[in-house]
Amino acid sequence: MFFNRKFVALAALLAVFSASVFAKVVDKTIAVVNGEAIMSSEFDKAVMPVLEQYKTSVPESELSDEKIKEFKTKLLDQMVDDRILKQQAKKDKIRVSKRDVEQGVKEVRSRFPSETEFQGELKKEGLTSLQFEKRIEDQLMVMKLIEQEIKSKLSQPAEGDVKKLYDQIQGKIEGKKLGLDKKEEDELETLAKLFNRVSSEQVRAKHILVTIDKNATMAEKSAALAKIKKVQKELKGGADFSELAKKYSDDPGSKNRGGDLGYFAKGDMVPEFEKAAFSLQVGQVSEPVLTDFGYHIIKVDEKKASKRLSFEDAQNDLKQYLYQKSAQVKYEEYLKGLRAKSSIKINSQD
């Protein structure tokens, strides 16, 4: 018995020691920026959630080893850029007030339904409250640097430039040949699609969702249907739609807003949901609608008829677009200059 206890204690000690050694071996330096290291553990912590999101948002053909390696390289480049900007902010002695940091922390906290979930996210990222506050402070310092070096030196676009862009977009919508290069044509194509979306018929709706897993059993599907029918019965009995959404809906993005999805146009939602929503009159509530997400009950609150977007309607948004475009060009030039003056070493990740 004594031997067994000694063996267990020794095994536990070796396990701890091995884990410590293993961590030191695995956690290698993958980049050095002006003498400051970026460790593989830091990179992995940053890349994993973004990579998971990337994997769910692109076709299978985009998930080759080569594509994923390219994706990781871009993320590492961004981490290098972030480090350079943070270093420059410190070099320029940029300071942010404690009040601004507290406001930043408060703003992030408000995105979580409860303090418990916020603390859970910190734990998942391996951050203490002080480390999180420091991250917010660093982000605010960089934002202040960009404001100081870029945005404060930009002027608002001239009205003539805004009107020219509007006319080009309308020309694109009408199928006119504009004689622009491919990049400009692609840019206008994107803006034309946005114009069409904003000017097309739209509805503002609420919904209550009872989710069904894609691998659900017949019993689970029957339970979901029974639940949505129970909700429907309460609605027909005079219950408030928003309150029932808060109580029953499985959609985390809308349930706390009483199921409100805001305005959406055709093409924004899955076909079954869209067909039902656009066929309802204002104030009308649908029968249960089955989509890949589960069962929905939909209520339409408002409708907007399609209309041509006038220059007056689009002017402010286009002005902001041109301003942001100019700011992006200046930002890239500024960052390129900082990179040129920096010592950057990237180690192989293989």
Secondary structure in CASP SS format (residue, H / E / C, confidence):
PFRMAT SS
TARGET T0000
AUTHOR 0000-0000-0000
METHOD secondary structure of the structure
MODEL  1
M C 1.00
F H 1.00
F H 1.00
N H 1.00
R H 1.00
K H 1.00
F H 1.00
V H 1.00
A H 1.00
L H 1.00
A H 1.00
A H 1.00
L H 1.00
L H 1.00
A H 1.00
V H 1.00
F H 1.00
S H 1.00
A H 1.00
S H 1.00
V H 1.00
F H 1.00
A H 1.00
K H 1.00
V H 1.00
V H 1.00
D C 1.00
K C 1.00
T E 1.00
I E 1.00
A E 1.00
V E 1.00
V E 1.00
N C 1.00
G C 1.00
E E 1.00
A E 1.00
I E 1.00
M E 1.00
S H 1.00
S H 1.00
E H 1.00
F H 1.00
D H 1.00
K H 1.00
A H 1.00
V H 1.00
M H 1.00
P H 1.00
V H 1.00
L H 1.00
E H 1.00
Q H 1.00
Y H 1.00
K H 1.00
T H 1.00
S H 1.00
V C 1.00
P C 1.00
E H 1.00
S H 1.00
E H 1.00
L C 1.00
S C 1.00
D H 1.00
E H 1.00
K H 1.00
I H 1.00
K H 1.00
E H 1.00
F H 1.00
K H 1.00
T H 1.00
K H 1.00
L H 1.00
L H 1.00
D H 1.00
Q H 1.00
M H 1.00
V H 1.00
D H 1.00
D H 1.00
R H 1.00
I H 1.00
L H 1.00
K H 1.00
Q H 1.00
Q H 1.00
A H 1.00
K H 1.00
K H 1.00
D C 1.00
K C 1.00
I C 1.00
R C 1.00
V C 1.00
S C 1.00
K H 1.00
R H 1.00
D H 1.00
V H 1.00
E H 1.00
Q H 1.00
G H 1.00
V H 1.00
K H 1.00
E H 1.00
V H 1.00
R H 1.00
S C 1.00
R C 1.00
F C 1.00
P C 1.00
S C 1.00
E H 1.00
T H 1.00
E H 1.00
F H 1.00
Q H 1.00
G H 1.00
E H 1.00
L H 1.00
K H 1.00
K H 1.00
E H 1.00
G C 1.00
L C 1.00
T C 1.00
S H 1.00
L H 1.00
Q H 1.00
F H 1.00
E H 1.00
K H 1.00
R H 1.00
I H 1.00
E H 1.00
D H 1.00
Q H 1.00
L H 1.00
M H 1.00
V H 1.00
M H 1.00
K H 1.00
L H 1.00
I H 1.00
E H 1.00
Q H 1.00
E H 1.00
I C 1.00
K H 1.00
S H 1.00
K H 1.00
L C 1.00
S C 1.00
Q C 1.00
P C 1.00
A C 1.00
E H 1.00
G H 1.00
D H 1.00
V H 1.00
K H 1.00
K H 1.00
L H 1.00
Y H 1.00
D H 1.00
Q H 1.00
I H 1.00
Q H 1.00
G H 1.00
K H 1.00
I H 1.00
E C 1.00
G C 1.00
K C 1.00
K C 1.00
L C 1.00
G C 1.00
L C 1.00
D C 1.00
K H 1.00
K H 1.00
E H 1.00
E H 1.00
D H 1.00
E H 1.00
L H 1.00
E H 1.00
T H 1.00
L H 1.00
A H 1.00
K H 1.00
L H 1.00
F H 1.00
N H 1.00
R H 1.00
V H 1.00
S H 1.00
S C 1.00
E C 1.00
Q E 1.00
V E 1.00
R E 1.00
A E 1.00
K E 1.00
H E 1.00
I E 1.00
L E 1.00
V E 1.00
T E 1.00
I C 1.00
D C 1.00
K C 1.00
N C 1.00
A C 1.00
T C 1.00
M H 1.00
A H 1.00
E H 1.00
K H 1.00
S H 1.00
A H 1.00
A H 1.00
L H 1.00
A H 1.00
K H 1.00
I H 1.00
K H 1.00
K H 1.00
V H 1.00
Q H 1.00
K H 1.00
E H 1.00
L H 1.00
K H 1.00
G C 1.00
G C 1.00
A C 1.00
D C 1.00
F H 1.00
S H 1.00
E H 1.00
L H 1.00
A H 1.00
K H 1.00
K H 1.00
Y H 1.00
S C 1.00
D C 1.00
D C 1.00
P C 1.00
G C 1.00
S C 1.00
K H 1.00
N H 1.00
R H 1.00
G C 1.00
G C 1.00
D E 1.00
L E 1.00
G E 1.00
Y E 1.00
F E 1.00
A E 1.00
K C 1.00
G C 1.00
D C 1.00
M C 1.00
V C 1.00
P H 1.00
E H 1.00
F H 1.00
E H 1.00
K H 1.00
A H 1.00
A H 1.00
F H 1.00
S H 1.00
L C 1.00
Q C 1.00
V C 1.00
G C 1.00
Q C 1.00
V E 1.00
S C 1.00
E C 1.00
P C 1.00
V E 1.00
L E 1.00
T E 1.00
D C 1.00
F C 1.00
G E 1.00
Y E 1.00
H E 1.00
I E 1.00
I E 1.00
K E 1.00
V E 1.00
D E 1.00
E E 1.00
K E 1.00
K E 1.00
A C 1.00
S C 1.00
K C 1.00
R C 1.00
L C 1.00
S C 1.00
F H 1.00
E H 1.00
D H 1.00
A H 1.00
Q H 1.00
N H 1.00
D H 1.00
L H 1.00
K H 1.00
Q H 1.00
Y H 1.00
L H 1.00
Y H 1.00
Q H 1.00
K H 1.00
S H 1.00
A H 1.00
Q H 1.00
V H 1.00
K H 1.00
Y H 1.00
E H 1.00
E H 1.00
Y H 1.00
L H 1.00
K H 1.00
G H 1.00
L H 1.00
R H 1.00
A H 1.00
K C 1.00
S C 1.00
S C 1.00
I E 1.00
K E 1.00
I E 1.00
N C 1.00
S C 1.00
Q C 1.00
D C 1.00
END
